């Protein structure tokens, strides 16, 4: 209630709380998605299209206007399903397109956001907090934390409901789609950090991913570098 009164959602590392209680509810997640998409409409300089090479201009036709594109990843918390869908719904309702990539570590979501040239990335995770908590972290298109002033504007839009009257209709509504191969993109990147003249041949590794977001990609990294992996 104090947070609601203050109009404050973001802490030092996104929004966190007990899942399915304010502020970590589906309603708030939908509002966050709606506000984020609205900000891309009102701040075109934040979208990747602002980085077109000199001399190139976006097409003038209203039908070819580039939509904002947002990546959503998550960890393995049960409440991630609820929040993922709510965020996607809010983004689509304001005309942004959504790429759902499923469980991936937070740095992986930041990497995919940049790799796919998305305008923003969202990680649904409460990191080291207990399993019944969850959180929402938002990255800019460069894979780094969203600027504080944009977080403040998102909070204002949510509590003031100023964006409610700008909902698009028809084919201006956004769409969401799921991509399954992003783990391979991140896997290639991680392997590139390992010296090319070295490998893990002859090494046996017992790997306990402890139900974390790296449960898919971590064993593959060690196996493709040559280790014998014992998965838990």
C-alpha positions, 0 to 999 in steps of 0.5 A, spaced: 500 500 500 505 504 501 508 503 494 501 504 491 501 511 495 508 513 493 507 511 485 513 507 486 514 500 483 522 500 481 527 498 486 535 498 485 534 492 480 527 492 477 520 490 480 520 485 485 515 482 490 511 476 492 508 473 486 501 474 485 501 480 490 502 487 489 506 489 485 508 482 482 501 481 479 498 480 472 495 486 472 501 490 474 505 486 469 500 488 463 500 495 465 508 495 465 508 492 458 503 497 456 507 503 459 513 500 455 510 500 449 507 507 449 514 510 451 517 507 444 511 511 441 512 517 444 520 517 444 522 514 437 529 516 439 529 509 443 528 505 438 533 501 434 530 505 427 534 511 430 540 508 428 539 507 421 546 509 417 546 516 415 542 518 408 537 512 409 530 514 412 525 509 414 519 509 409 514 514 409 508 509 408 504 508 415 503 501 413 511 500 413 512 504 420 516 500 424 513 497 431 517 496 437 520 489 438 521 487 445 524 480 448 521 477 454 525 471 457 524 468 464 527 463 469 523 457 471 519 460 477 512 457 476 509 464 476 513 466 470 508 463 466 503 468 469 507 474 468 510 473 461 503 472 458 501 479 462 507 483 460 506 480 452 498 482 453 500 489 455 505 490 450 501 487 444 495 492 446 499 498 445 502 496 438 509 493 440 511 486 437 513 481 443 519 475 442 518 470 447 524 466 448 523 462 455 528 460 460 535 463 459 539 466 464 539 474 465 545 476 461 543 471 456 536 475 455 540 481 455 545 478 449 539 476 445 536 483 446 542 486 443 543 480 438 536 480 435 536 488 435 530 488 439 528 495 442 528 492 449 528 486 453 525 484 459 527 478 464 522 475 469 526 473 475 527 475 482 534 472 482 536 469 489 530 471 492 526 465 494 522 461 489 515 464 491 517 471 489 518 474 482 521 480 479 521 484 472 527 487 470 527 491 463 533 492 459 534 497 453 536 495 446 543 495 448 542 490 453 544 494 459 539 497 464 533 501 462 535 509 464 532 511 471 528 517 468 525 511 463 523 507 469 520 513 472 516 515 466 513 508 466 511 508 473 507 515 472 504 512 466 501 506 470 499 510 476 496 516 472 493 511 467 495 516 461 496 511 456 489 508 456 486 512 451 491 511 446 490 503 445 491 501 437 485 497 434 485 493 427 492 491 424 496 496 429 495 491 435 502 487 436 503 480 435 507 475 440 511 469 437 516 464 440 523 463 438 526 456 440 533 457 438 535 463 442 539 458 446 544 456 441 545 463 439 547 464 447 551 458 447 555 460 441 557 466 444 559 463 451 563 458 447 567 464 444 569 466 451 573 460 451 580 460 448 580 457 442 586 453 443 584 449 449 578 444 450 575 440 456 577 433 453 578 428 459 574 432 464 568 430 468 564 435 470 558 434 475 553 439 473 547 441 478 543 447 475 539 447 481 532 448 477 535 455 474 534 458 468 541 456 465 538 448 465 538 448 458 544 452 456 549 450 461 550 442 460 551 444 452 557 449 453 561 444 457 559 438 453 561 442 446 567 444 449 569 436 450 567 435 457 563 429 460 557 432 463 554 428 469 547 432 469 543 433 476 
